[in-house]
Amino acid sequence: MVSPRPYILVALLSVALIGGCGKARKEYERQLDMCSAGENNGVLTAASEGCGSALAIARRHDFPPDEISDLSYRLGQIERKQGRFDEAEVLLQASLDYESQIDAPAGVASRLVELAISLAGQNRWEEGAKLLDRAEPYVRSLAGDERKAAVNTLRGYAAQLRKRGDGETATRFTALALELDDA
């Protein structure tokens, strides 16, 4: 006869894990609220801490990859706004890697544009221009603020590239910015 003890142990362990996941999700949500409050009030240090804690929880508890990608992207934007371009680049690249795997055109485009902005902050214009070249087939899928960011980034890069003697790429980026802005 089989002892019921192993089954009881499995059942208790399952309940504990489910409860632990619920606690993790609750703490994750609390940290996201802190992140949002910081963003909404212009306190980017608090936003960074909240999103950073939420991201750590999501990674530790194997949250769905799309949540991790979105949070990495959001935290990357916050880091970039604080002038922490190296940190932003790492977070944005991680998010881009995921979006590329699932072939999400708008996700790929927004991550490439944001990475280009971060590289511009590091005076890495040629690398950023290559990212915008990669983004070109996808940027038409952007909408709202992400589309506006793409337009402004393309215009900024066009101006910098023109100064650096790359008139051909500058002209292409300007035309794409106009197309996106008119649509």
Residue pairs with C-beta under 8 A, 6 or more apart in sequence:
21 61
24 57
24 60
24 61
25 61
27 57
28 54
28 57
28 58
28 61
28 63
31 50
31 51
31 53
31 54
31 57
32 50
32 51
32 54
32 71
33 50
34 46
34 47
34 49
34 50
34 53
35 46
35 47
35 48
35 49
35 50
35 51
35 54
35 74
35 78
36 47
36 50
37 43
37 46
37 47
37 50
38 44
38 45
38 46
38 47
38 48
38 49
38 50
39 47
39 78
44 78
44 81
44 82
45 82
47 78
48 75
48 78
48 79
48 82
51 71
51 74
51 75
51 78
52 75
54 71
55 68
55 71
55 72
55 75
57 63
58 67
58 68
58 71
59 68
65 98
65 102
66 98
66 102
68 98
69 94
69 95
69 98
69 99
69 107
70 95
72 91
72 92
72 94
72 95
72 98
73 91
73 92
73 95
73 110
73 111
73 114
75 91
76 87
76 88
76 89
76 90
76 91
76 92
76 95
76 114
76 118
77 88
77 92
77 114
79 85
79 87
79 88
79 91
80 88
80 92
80 114
80 117
80 118
80 121
83 121
85 118
85 119
85 121
85 122
86 122
88 114
88 118
88 121
89 115
89 118
89 119
89 122
92 111
92 114
92 115
92 118
93 115
95 107
95 111
96 108
96 111
96 112
96 115
99 107
99 108
99 111
100 108
105 137
105 138
105 141
106 138
106 141
106 142
106 143
106 146
108 135
108 138
109 135
109 138
109 139
109 141
109 142
109 146
109 150
110 142
110 146
110 149
110 150
112 131
112 132
112 134
112 135
112 138
113 131
113 132
113 135
113 139
113 142
113 146
113 149
113 150
113 153
114 149
115 128
115 131
116 128
116 129
116 131
116 132
116 135
116 153
116 157
117 128
117 149
117 153
119 125
119 127
119 128
119 131
120 128
120 153
120 156
120 157
120 160
125 157
125 160
125 161
125 164
128 157
129 157
129 161
129 166
129 169
129 173
132 153
132 154
132 157
132 173
133 169
135 150
136 176
139 147
139 150
139 176
139 180
140 179
140 180
140 183
142 150
142 180
147 180
150 177
150 180
151 177
151 180
151 181
152 177
154 173
154 174
154 176
154 177
154 180
155 173
155 174
155 177
157 170
157 173
158 169
158 170
158 171
158 173
158 174
158 177
159 170
161 167
161 169
161 170
161 173
162 170
